[in-house]
């Protein structure tokens, strides 16, 4: 790159002579653009950092903030600063230590995407991400490469922990809130991965084959909501192909749809790599190639000189880059401290992650605890809690609060003998894993195998304790998908035996058993959920995870989280599973360049044969049993719904219902609004989520009337044959529900005439 930059500098000086040059300001972008040489323009379209693999993670090398993922090029003579881009979805991902510097630069590990979505609380999400944005700004970051918002098409996607939901409406609203919170600070986001990145296996090359209707209604809809509601600064195009073309090189996707139809005004950047079609990417409207390479500079220069790229297209992309740069803290010469309020952010993490935890089971009011019990604490991650998933979504945090510490800080006594045994095992297993003796490594995060515990040990500890808590954990990360094997989607034999032995021993003594799930994505629960007395789904809740779990177990917090994904009875009940690369090992292929000549199904291409029937849309329409339905979650109190009403507006309706806390404990309720379309329109699921709202904390006996505005466009289905959105006339059933299978009240909305919205006939799936 030094050679290229030297050439640019030489040519620049030769061309400008002694003529005074403009310095970039917010109101002189055109003047600066006109003053730029071709070489300078091209340099602005290619990231300054260079692609490296650090601890297994694709990233870039940066000069401004060590460990940040990327930078844009500075052009000093025109007053154009470089800007800094950093991972990731659960907090700022930078190096915690720096050579020759005794200070530390740890960041807050905030709750992962599954936790945030399970809060069903956009105001809370915006408050969390406002703190995340403050931290980014304090560390000198201009854009946080987040949120990850791909649809959770299948439970085994390796990055589901980063993503929000199987439902595009919930995902879109969460992403919009996330974006607003970050951008309140004057730093940007990069919503990702646009588009069709629903598996990690062969993610750089796989062709996601998706019908126009499924694209429009499921996989694009959440991005559309986020773009229109929150105006993100940037969008990140994905690695994969979609319907035969790389997304970063698809003009129909990045210009016709994103910009012309949706009105997106920001920049599009690539995901971190270097594909050969740089010229096509520029022409498609992909403004920034990250992390950048000399060869990409040369490709673009050659493309302009041979006519493959017009100067008008170059100017369009550069103009957008300049419009982005003048919004950044770097342009404002913001003097960042590198000292964010980590203590306050930790407290916010503790509070917010508890709001996203889901109480799956609570027989005979096992929970909350009295708070003065002695607990036998089983499971390795009770002592070595998992804050978040692996890869670019991982955060370098100063600590992770264990469940043991969380319980003890909340006044619960943890059995010392059990704790001592586990602590010694964790120390041994951690050391051994570094020597590749046990465990696995997910891009810097060690995953320890569960310890075998004899029934004799359990029997000995039972008389000394009041109850037992077992933590079951899973982790996954960027670059690979989960497996349909023991220890991933299903429990291991060791875990099953531990659960059964503990339950048999404690139940025989009339004592309770609680399971805590410290997981990033869906696992199989149907075969074992009858064994414990209570199950709390903690997800991966950030650095204060153990404290947040303890707060719920002892009743400091009444659980109000609800599922943003369906837990199926069996993996193959999910229709996408037959078109998903579960159990495929990419190591079967030698890298690079030795792919089999015949394309491999679900690896080189994946057919989205289920169409729009993703998640609950399929299970509800087919009437299939599930282990836990979409929207499900228990509370320590009960809620009554009454007085449902629908009031027509000029472009839709307002749905209203009164929620009363009918129990004895203060709590919050996530009210979900599902709509069933009239018969006679396009084939549709039995119902779809079209609105939600979370109540304030209601005291026992207190009521709140909540309302949600729903427009007619959001009720529309996509007609591929006519290339238009259609909302049929007729009577719509509006359902006020505690979960998709717990409808409490209903009302009706009548649309007297059909409505249509014409759109471009693009992104067609060609039959192969």
LORO-980785 format. One record per residue (C-alpha): z, y, x; residue number from 1. Coordinates in steps of 0.02 Angstrom, whole numbers, plus 32768, in hexadecimal, padded with zeros to 4 digits. Each point is the difference from the previous one (the first is absolute). Example, Ala and Ser with C-alpha at 12.3 -4.5 7.8 and 13.67 -1.06 7.14 Angstrom:
2
8186,7F1F,8267,1
7FDF,80AC,8045,2
//
This chain:
768
8000,8000,8000,1
8022,8076,8093,2
7F49,7FF7,8030,3
7FCA,8029,7F4F,4
807B,8091,7FEF,5
7FCA,8046,80A9,6
7F4B,7FFD,7FC7,7
8030,8058,7F5E,8
8060,8086,805D,9
7F70,801E,8079,10
7F7D,800E,7F78,11
8073,8070,7F9A,12
801C,807C,808D,13
7F46,8003,8027,14
7FD5,8028,7F4C,15
8081,8084,7FD4,16
7FF4,806D,809A,17
806C,8099,7FEF,18
7FF2,800A,7F41,19
80A9,800C,7FA9,20
8025,7F66,7F99,21
8060,7FF6,7F5B,22
80A9,7FAD,7FF9,23
801F,7F8E,7F6D,24
805A,804E,7F6C,25
800E,7FCB,7F4C,26
7F7B,807D,7FCA,27
7F7E,7FF0,808A,28
7FD2,7F49,7FFC,29
7F45,8024,7FEE,30
8003,8076,8095,31
8054,7F7D,806C,32
7F8A,7F79,7FC2,33
7F6A,806B,802F,34
8049,8021,80AC,35
8017,7F47,8029,36
7F88,7FA0,806D,37
7FC0,7F59,7FC2,38
806C,7FA9,8080,39
809A,805A,7FC2,40
7FD9,7FD5,7F4C,41
7FEC,7F49,802B,42
80A2,7FFF,8063,43
805C,803A,7F64,44
7FBF,7F69,7FA0,45
8044,7F81,807D,46
80BA,7FEA,8020,47
8047,8031,80A8,48
8070,7F69,8013,49
7FB9,7F5B,803A,50
8014,7F55,7FB0,51
808A,7F94,804A,52
8068,7F6D,7FC9,53
80BB,8027,800D,54
8077,7F71,7FD6,55
7F72,7FB0,7FA1,56
7FDD,809A,7F97,57
7F57,805B,8005,58
8028,80B5,802B,59
7FCA,808F,806D,60
8041,8057,809A,61
8037,80B2,7FDE,62
8039,808F,806E,63
8061,806A,7F85,64
8078,7F83,7FB0,65
801E,7F5D,805C,66
7FE0,7F69,7F93,67
7FA0,805D,7F79,68
7F64,7FA4,7FC6,69
7F7D,8085,8020,70
7FCA,80B2,8025,71
7F6E,8071,7FDB,72
7FA5,805D,8088,73
8031,80B1,802F,74
7F7F,8086,802C,75
8065,8086,8057,76
7F7A,8086,8011,77
7FF0,8008,7F42,78
80B9,7FF4,7FDC,79
7FF0,7F51,7FB6,80
809E,7F9C,8022,81
800E,7F44,8006,82
805F,7FB0,7F70,83
806E,7F66,8000,84
7FF5,7F69,7F8C,85
808D,7F83,7FEF,86
8026,7F5E,7FA6,87
8042,7FD8,7F81,88
8030,7FD5,7F4D,89
80BC,7FE6,801B,90
801C,8091,8077,91
7FC3,804F,80A0,92
7FCD,7F7F,8081,93
800E,8047,80B0,94
804C,7FC7,80A5,95
80BE,800B,7FF9,96
8011,801E,80BC,97
7F97,805F,807D,98
7FED,7FF1,80BB,99
806C,807B,805F,100
8058,8037,7F60,101
80B3,7FCD,7FD7,102
7FED,8034,7F4A,103
7FD5,7F84,7F77,104
7F80,801A,7F77,105
8030,7F81,7F7D,106
7FBE,801C,7F51,107
8043,7FD1,7F56,108
7FC7,7F59,7FB9,109
7FE8,802F,7F49,110
7FE6,7F82,7F72,111
7F59,7FA5,8003,112
7F7C,8014,7F79,113
803B,7F6F,7F94,114
80AC,8050,7FF6,115
7FBD,80AC,7FD2,116
7F91,7FBA,7F77,117
808F,7F98,7FBA,118
8063,80A0,7FE1,119
7F82,8035,7F7A,120
803C,80AF,802B,121
7F7C,807A,803F,122
8080,808C,8016,123
8069,7F92,8072,124
7F67,7FC8,8063,125
7FCE,80B6,8019,126
80B0,8028,803C,127
7FFB,7F70,807C,128
7F56,802E,8044,129
802E,80B7,800C,130
8086,7FC8,807D,131
7F7E,7F91,8055,132
7F8D,8096,800F,133
808B,806B,8048,134
801A,7F7C,8084,135
7F47,7FF8,8028,136
7FF9,80BC,8016,137
809D,8001,806C,138
7FAE,7F80,8073,139
7F60,8065,8013,140
7F95,7F98,7F8A,141
7F74,8050,7F9A,142
7FCC,7F6A,7F97,143
8061,7F65,7FCE,144
7F8B,7F6B,7FEF,145
8043,7FCE,7F56,146
8017,7FCD,7F78,147
7FB5,7F53,8002,148
7FCB,7FE7,7F4C,149
7F8C,7F6B,7FF3,150
8017,7F96,7F65,151
806E,7F66,8016,152
7F76,7F8B,7FC8,153
8056,7F64,8041,154
80B5,7FDE,8032,155
7FCD,7FC7,80AE,156
7FB0,809F,8042,157
8059,8024,80A3,158
8014,80BA,7FDD,159
803E,7FF9,7F4D,160
80A7,8045,803C,161
7FA6,80A4,8026,162
7FA7,8007,7F59,163
8043,8032,7F57,164
7FC8,7F8D,7F76,165
7F86,7F8A,7FAE,166
7FE2,8089,7F7E,167
7F8E,8094,8029,168
8057,807D,7F8D,169
80AC,7FE2,804B,170
7FB6,7FFD,80AF,171
7FA1,80A1,7FE4,172
8094,805F,7FBB,173
8070,7FC4,808E,174
7F7D,8031,8081,175
7FEE,80AB,7FB0,176
80BD,801D,8006,177
8005,7FC1,80B4,178
7F74,8078,8030,179
8050,8096,7FAC,180
80A5,7FE0,8058,181
7FB4,7FF6,80AD,182
7F8A,8093,7FE7,183
808B,8072,7FC1,184
8029,8014,80B8,185
7F54,803D,8033,186
7FD3,7F5A,8050,187
7F7C,7F8B,7FBC,188
7FEC,7F4C,7FCB,189
7F72,7F85,8013,190
7FFA,7F92,7F66,191
7FC0,7F55,8032,192
7FA8,7F87,800E,193
7F66,803A,7FA2,194
7FC3,7F84,7FC2,195
800E,7F45,7FD5,196
8079,7FD6,808F,197
8063,7F7E,7F9E,198
8010,7F7D,8089,199
8025,8008,80B9,200
7FA2,7F64,8034,201
7F61,8039,8059,202
8022,80AF,7FBC,203
7F87,8050,807A,204
7F69,7FA1,7FBE,205
8024,7FAF,7F59,206
7F8E,8034,7F71,207
8065,8023,7F62,208
7F8A,7FD8,7F72,209
803D,805C,7F66,210
7FAB,8028,7F5B,211
7FE5,80B5,7FD1,212
807A,7FF0,7F6F,213
808A,7FB3,8069,214
7FE4,8085,8084,215
800A,808F,7F85,216
8092,7FBF,7F97,217
806C,7FAA,8083,218
7FDA,8020,80B7,219
7FC2,80B4,7FF7,220
806A,803F,7F6F,221
80A0,8018,8065,222
7FA2,8063,8084,223
7FAF,8068,7F78,224
80AB,802A,7FB6,225
8048,802F,80AA,226
7F6B,806E,802E,227
7FFD,805C,7F5A,228
80BC,8011,7FEC,229
8037,8027,80B1,230
7F6D,8041,8069,231
8022,7F9B,809F,232
7FC7,8050,80A3,233
7FA9,7F63,803D,234
7FC3,7F55,7FCC,235
7FF2,7F6B,8076,236
7F6A,7F8F,7FEB,237
8025,7F47,8017,238
7FBF,7F86,8082,239
7FAC,7F88,7F89,240
7F5A,7FFA,7FA8,241
7FF4,8016,7F45,242
7F6D,7FB7,7FA3,243
7FA0,7FEA,80A2,244
8022,80A5,8057,245
808E,803D,806E,246
8069,8079,7F9C,247
8001,8080,808D,248
7F42,8000,7FFC,249
7FE9,8005,7F43,250
7FC1,80A9,7FC3,251
800C,7FCC,7F4A,252
80B9,7FE0,8019,253
8030,8091,8072,254
7F8F,8089,7FBC,255
7FB8,7FD7,7F56,256
80A1,7FBA,7FB9,257
808E,804B,8066,258
7FBC,80B0,8013,259
7F7E,801C,7F78,260
8055,7FA3,7F71,261
80B9,8013,802C,262
7FF8,80A9,8056,263
8055,7FCC,80A3,264
8001,8092,807B,265
8053,7FB7,809A,266
7FC4,7F98,8092,267
7FDC,7F47,800A,268
8034,7FA5,809F,269
7FDF,7F4E,8036,270
8086,7F7F,8017,271
8027,7FE1,80B8,272
7F69,7FAE,8052,273
7F4E,801B,803C,274
7F76,7FB9,7F95,275
7F4C,800B,803B,276
7FC1,8060,7F69,277
8048,80A9,8033,278
7F60,8059,7FCA,279
800A,7FB1,7F54,280
80B8,8031,7FF4,281
7FD8,80B7,8024,282
7F74,8000,7F80,283
8072,7FAC,7F80,284
807C,808F,800C,285
807E,7FAE,8074,286
8036,809C,805E,287
8073,7FBC,8088,288
7FEE,7F64,806C,289
80AC,7FC3,8035,290
804B,7FE4,807B,291
7F60,8035,8058,292
7F8F,7FC6,808D,293
7F7D,8045,8076,294
7F7E,7F8C,7FB7,295
8019,804C,7F53,296
7FE2,80AD,8048,297
7F5F,7FC4,8050,298
7FC6,7FA9,7F60,299
8015,809E,7F99,300
7FAB,806F,8081,301
7F6F,7F86,800A,302
7FF8,7FF7,7F42,303
7FEC,80BD,7FF1,304
7F7F,8008,808B,305
7F95,7F75,7FB9,306
800C,803F,7F4D,307
806E,7F74,7FBC,308
8086,8082,7FD7,309
7FD1,80AD,7FC3,310
8055,8099,8047,311
802C,802D,7F4D,312
8063,7F5E,7FF0,313
8059,8021,80A5,314
802D,80AF,7FC6,315
8041,7FBD,7F5A,316
8074,7F85,8057,317
8039,807F,8083,318
8021,8082,7F7A,319
8073,7F86,7FA8,320
8059,7FDD,80A4,321
801D,80BA,801C,322
803F,8015,7F4D,323
807B,7F73,8023,324
8038,8046,80A9,325
802D,80AD,7FBD,326
807E,7FB0,7F89,327
8060,7FA5,8088,328
80A4,8028,8059,329
7FA2,7FF3,80A4,330
7F8C,808D,7FCB,331
8097,8068,7FCD,332
804A,7FDD,80AD,333
8099,7FB8,7FAC,334
808C,7FE7,807E,335
8043,7F57,7FCE,336
80AF,7FCC,8032,337
7FF0,7F42,800D,338
80AC,8001,7FB1,339
7FF0,7FD8,7F46,340
809C,7FEA,7F96,341
800B,7F44,8016,342
80AC,7FF7,7FB2,343
7FC9,8052,7F5E,344
7F62,7F97,7FFA,345
8065,7F61,8019,346
806C,802E,7F6B,347
7F65,8022,7F97,348
7FBA,7F57,8036,349
80A0,7FAA,7FCA,350
7FFD,8052,7F56,351
7F46,7FF0,7FDC,352
7FEB,7F4B,8037,353
808B,7FCB,7F8B,354
7F9A,804B,7F72,355
7F6F,7F8C,802B,356
8062,7F5E,800B,357
7FE6,7F89,7F6F,358
8088,7F97,7FB1,359
7FA4,7F60,7FD2,360
8092,7F9A,7FC0,361
80B5,8020,7FD1,362
804C,7F70,7F9F,363
80A9,801D,7FB0,364
800E,80AD,804E,365
8012,7FB9,80AF,366
7FDA,80AF,803F,367
8044,807D,8023,368
808C,7FC1,806D,369
80AF,8046,7FF3,370
7FEF,803E,80B3,371
8099,7FAB,804A,372
7FBC,7F4F,8013,373
7FEE,7F97,809B,374
7F4B,7FC8,800F,375
7FB3,7F70,805E,376
7F60,8051,803F,377
7F71,7F88,8024,378
7F50,801B,803E,379
7FC7,8043,80A8,380
7FC3,80A5,7FBA,381
80A9,8024,7FB3,382
8027,802D,80B5,383
7F51,802D,803D,384
7FB8,805F,7F6C,385
7F45,8025,7FF3,386
7FE2,80B9,7FDD,387
7F43,7FFB,7FF1,388
7F63,7F9F,8025,389
7FA2,7FF3,80A4,390
7F6B,8058,804C,391
7FD5,80B7,7FE8,392
807A,8006,7F6E,393
8092,7FDB,8074,394
8074,808F,8033,395
805F,800E,80A4,396
80AC,8023,7FB9,397
80A6,800F,8059,398
8055,7F7A,7F98,399
7FF2,7F90,7F67,400
809A,7FEE,7F93,401
802E,7F49,7FE4,402
803F,7FBC,7F5C,403
80A1,7FCE,8058,404
801F,80B4,8034,405
7FCE,8041,7F56,406
807A,7F8F,7FA4,407
808F,8024,8076,408
7FE4,80BB,7FF3,409
8009,7FED,7F43,410
80A7,7FA7,800B,411
7FC8,7F4B,7FF3,412
8047,7F86,8081,413
7F80,7F92,8056,414
8040,7F57,8038,415
8018,8012,80BB,416
7FE2,7F4A,802D,417
7F57,7FFB,7FA9,418
7FD0,80AA,8045,419
8030,7FCF,80B1,420
7F96,7F63,7FF8,421
7F68,805E,7FC1,422
8015,808F,807B,423
7FFF,7F86,8092,424
7F66,7FAA,7FBB,425
7FA4,80A6,7FE8,426
8027,8032,80B3,427
7FC3,7F59,8042,428
7F64,7FF9,7F92,429
7FD0,80B3,8029,430
800C,7FDF,80BB,431
7FA3,7F5B,7FEE,432
7F74,804E,7F9A,433
7FDD,8079,808D,434
7FDB,7F67,8069,435
7F94,7FB9,7F73,436
807B,7F72,7FE4,437
8021,801F,7F48,438
7FCC,8076,7F77,439
7F62,8065,7FF0,440
7FCB,80AE,8034,441
7FB1,8077,7F83,442
7FC4,808F,806E,443
80A9,8029,8047,444
806D,7FBC,7F73,445
8056,7F5B,8026,446
8010,7F8B,7F6B,447
808B,7F83,801D,448
7FFF,7F52,7FB3,449
808A,7FD9,7F85,450
8098,7FAA,8048,451
802F,7F54,7FC2,452
80AD,7FFB,7FB5,453
805A,7F5C,7FDF,454
804B,7FDC,7F56,455
80A5,7FDD,805A,456
8005,80B2,8042,457
7FDD,8047,7F53,458
8088,7F92,7FB5,459
807D,803E,8081,460
7FDB,80B7,7FE2,461
7FFF,7FF9,7F41,462
80BF,8001,7FE8,463
800E,809A,8070,464
7F81,8066,7F9D,465
7FE4,803F,7F4E,466
7F44,7FED,7FF6,467
7F65,7FE6,806A,468
7F6B,8070,8023,469
7F60,7FBA,804B,470
7F76,806F,8045,471
7F50,7FB9,8002,472
7F80,8062,8064,473
7F47,800C,8022,474
7F97,8072,806B,475
7F47,8020,8013,476
7F92,8081,8051,477
7F5A,804E,8025,478
7F74,7F93,8041,479
8027,7F5B,7FAB,480
8024,7FBE,7F54,481
8093,7F98,7FC6,482
7FF4,7F44,7FE9,483
8018,7F8B,7F6E,484
807C,7F9B,8066,485
80BA,7FE1,800D,486
8056,8094,804C,487
7F83,807B,7FBA,488
7FD0,7FF7,7F48,489
807B,7F72,7FE1,490
80AE,7FDD,8043,491
8017,7F92,8098,492
805F,7F5E,7FF0,493
808D,8051,8062,494
800A,8090,7F85,495
7FFB,7F8D,7F69,496
8087,7F91,8048,497
806E,8095,802A,498
7FED,8047,7F51,499
8024,7F59,7FAD,500
8094,7FD4,806E,501
8051,80AB,7FEB,502
7FE3,7FFD,7F43,503
8044,7F4F,7FEB,504
809D,8029,8064,505
8027,80A8,7FB1,506
7FD2,7FCF,7F4E,507
8071,7F69,800C,508
808C,807A,8028,509
7FD0,8074,7F71,510
7FBE,8085,8076,511
7F5E,8062,7FFE,512
7F68,8001,8072,513
7F8F,8096,8018,514
7F55,8004,8053,515
7FBB,809D,8052,516
7F44,8001,8020,517
7FD6,8068,809A,518
7F43,7FEF,7FF0,519
7F65,806D,8006,520
7F98,7FA5,7F80,521
8003,7F7E,7F76,522
8043,7F52,8024,523
8013,7F65,7F94,524
80A0,8007,7F98,525
7FE3,7F8F,7F6B,526
803A,7F5E,8054,527
80A9,8041,803A,528
8033,8098,7F99,529
806D,7F97,7F8C,530
8076,7FD4,8090,531
8057,80A5,802A,532
8061,8069,7F83,533
7FAE,80A5,8031,534
7F64,8035,805F,535
7FE5,80AE,8047,536
7F52,802B,803F,537
8024,807C,808D,538
7F4E,8004,8045,539
7FF9,8053,80AD,540
8063,809D,7FDD,541
8006,805E,80A4,542
8084,801A,8085,543
8093,800C,7F86,544
7FCD,7F60,7FA6,545
80A5,7FA4,8011,546
805F,8095,7FBE,547
7F8A,8014,7F6B,548
8013,7F48,7FD3,549
80BD,800B,800D,550
8003,809B,7F91,551
7FAC,7F9C,7F77,552
8068,7F62,8019,553
80A3,8060,7FEE,554
7FC2,806E,7F72,555
7FF9,80A7,8059,556
7F4C,8003,7FC6,557
7FC2,7FB5,7F5D,558
7F5B,7FA9,8025,559
7F6C,8050,7FA8,560
7F6A,7FC2,8064,561
7F78,7FA0,7FA7,562
7F73,7F93,8041,563
7F5C,8053,802D,564
7FB4,7F53,801A,565
8004,7F5A,7FA4,566
805E,7F6B,8047,567
7F94,7F6A,7FCB,568
8041,7F51,7FE2,569
7F81,7FBA,807A,570
7F90,8055,807F,571
7F64,7FB6,7FB2,572
802E,8049,7F56,573
7FC0,80A2,804B,574
7F43,7FFE,7FE5,575
7FDC,8056,80A6,576
804D,7F72,8065,577
7F63,7F96,7FFE,578
7FA7,8094,8050,579
8083,802B,8082,580
800E,7FC0,80B4,581
80AD,7FB4,7FF3,582
802B,7F8D,8092,583
7F62,8032,805F,584
8021,8015,80B9,585
7F91,8081,8054,586
8029,7FA7,80A2,587
7F81,7F7E,7FC7,588
7F7F,807F,803B,589
7FEB,802F,80B4,590
7FF6,80BB,801C,591
7F8B,8057,8012,592
7F52,7FD2,7FC5,593
8014,7F48,7FD8,594
8002,8003,7F43,595
7FB3,7F6D,7FA7,596
7F4D,801F,7FCA,597
8026,7FD3,7F4C,598
8071,8082,7FAE,599
80AD,7FBC,7FD6,600
803A,801D,7F4E,601
809B,806F,7FF1,602
7FF1,802C,80B8,603
7F53,804C,801A,604
7FF4,802C,7F48,605
8079,7FFB,7F6E,606
7FC7,7FFC,7F4B,607
8072,805D,7F89,608
7FD1,7F89,7F74,609
8097,802C,7F96,610
7FB4,80AB,7FE0,611
807B,8074,7FA7,612
807A,7F72,7FDE,613
8078,8027,808D,614
80BB,7FDE,7FF3,615
804D,8015,7F55,616
7F56,8025,7FB2,617
7FD7,7F4A,801B,618
80A9,7FB1,7FDB,619
8019,8061,7F5E,620
7F4F,7FE8,7FBF,621
8006,7F45,8025,622
80B3,7FED,7FC2,623
8039,7FA8,809F,624
80B5,7FE5,802F,625
803E,8065,8093,626
80A0,7FF9,8064,627
8021,80BB,7FEE,628
7F8A,8073,7F9F,629
7FBB,80A7,8032,630
807B,808D,7FDB,631
8097,7F8B,7FF9,632
80AC,8030,803F,633
80B4,7FED,7FC4,634
808E,807E,7FFA,635
80BD,7FFD,7FF6,636
7FEE,8054,7F57,637
7F8B,7FF1,7F6A,638
7F86,807A,7FB3,639
7FC2,8017,7F4F,640
7F58,804F,7FD5,641
7FE7,805E,7F5B,642
7F99,8085,7FA9,643
7F55,7FD8,804D,644
7F7E,8084,7FE0,645
7F50,802E,8032,646
7FC2,80B2,7FF1,647
7F46,8023,8014,648
7FC7,8087,807A,649
7F57,804E,8023,650
7FD7,7F7A,8081,651
8072,7F6E,7FD6,652
80B3,7FED,7FC7,653
80B5,8012,802F,654
806A,7F62,7FEE,655
80BA,801A,7FDE,656
8095,7F8D,7FEC,657
80BD,8012,8002,658
8063,7F95,807B,659
80BA,7FE3,7FE8,660
807A,7FB3,807A,661
8051,7F7F,7F8F,662
806D,7FB3,8086,663
809D,802E,805E,664
7FB7,8037,80A7,665
7F9C,809B,802D,666
7F4E,7FD6,802E,667
7F47,802C,7FFF,668
7F6F,7FAE,7FA6,669
7F48,7FF8,8031,670
7F9E,800E,7F5D,671
7F51,7FB7,8009,672
7F74,802A,7F88,673
7F79,7F7D,7FE7,674
7F66,8019,7F93,675
7F99,7F7F,7FA5,676
7F50,8037,7FD7,677
7FAC,7FE5,7F56,678
7F91,7F68,7FEC,679
7F46,8014,800C,680
7FF9,8061,80A3,681
7FDC,7FBC,80AD,682
805F,7F64,8030,683
80AE,803A,8033,684
80A8,7FB8,8033,685
807F,7FE7,7F75,686
8058,809E,8039,687
8005,8078,8094,688
8081,8074,804A,689
7FD2,80B4,7FD5,690
80A4,805D,801A,691
80B3,7FF2,803B,692
809A,806B,8013,693
80AF,7FE4,8044,694
8094,8047,7FA3,695
8089,8065,8050,696
80A4,7FA5,801B,697
8041,7FE2,7F51,698
80BA,7FF1,7FE2,699
803B,7F79,7F86,700
7FCA,8035,7F52,701
7F8F,808B,8041,702
7F4B,8010,7FC7,703
7F64,8052,8045,704
7F57,801B,7FAE,705
7F77,7FE7,8080,706
7F49,802B,7FF0,707
7F60,7FD6,805D,708
7F57,8053,7FEF,709
7F6C,7F88,7FFC,710
7F4D,8040,7FFD,711
7F69,7FAC,7FB2,712
7FA9,7FEC,80A8,713
808C,7F91,803E,714
7FDF,7F8B,7F6C,715
7F4A,7FE8,802F,716
7FAB,7F64,8040,717
7F69,7FFF,8072,718
7F5A,7FC7,7FB6,719
7F97,7FC2,8092,720
7F60,7FF5,7F9C,721
8008,80B7,7FCC,722
805B,803D,809D,723
8080,805F,7F9D,724
80B5,8001,7FCB,725
801B,7FDA,7F49,726
8097,801A,7F90,727
7FE1,7FA7,7F5B,728
8030,804A,7F5A,729
8082,7FA9,7F95,730
80BA,7FDF,7FFF,731
805C,7FE8,80A5,732
80A7,7FA5,8004,733
807D,8060,806A,734
808F,7F95,8040,735
80A5,8041,8044,736
8043,7F77,8070,737
8089,7FD0,807B,738
7F81,7F8A,804F,739
7F55,7FC4,7FD0,740
8054,7F6F,7FA5,741
808D,8065,7FB6,742
7FB2,807A,7F84,743
8088,8061,7FA5,744
7F9E,8076,7F8E,745
7F4B,801F,7FCD,746
7F98,808D,7FB9,747
7F49,8021,7FDC,748
7F7F,807A,8040,749
7F5B,8016,7FA5,750
7F64,8041,8056,751
7F82,8031,7F7B,752
7F63,8001,806A,753
7FCD,7FA8,80A0,754
7FFD,8060,80A4,755
7F93,7FE6,809B,756
7FFE,8044,80B2,757
7F5C,7FE7,805E,758
800E,7FD9,80BA,759
7F8B,7FCF,808D,760
7FBA,7F51,8005,761
8042,7FD4,80AD,762
805A,7F7A,8064,763
7FA6,7F73,7FA6,764
8026,7F4C,8030,765
7F5F,7FAA,802F,766
7FFB,7F48,7FD5,767
7FFE,7F8C,8097,768
//
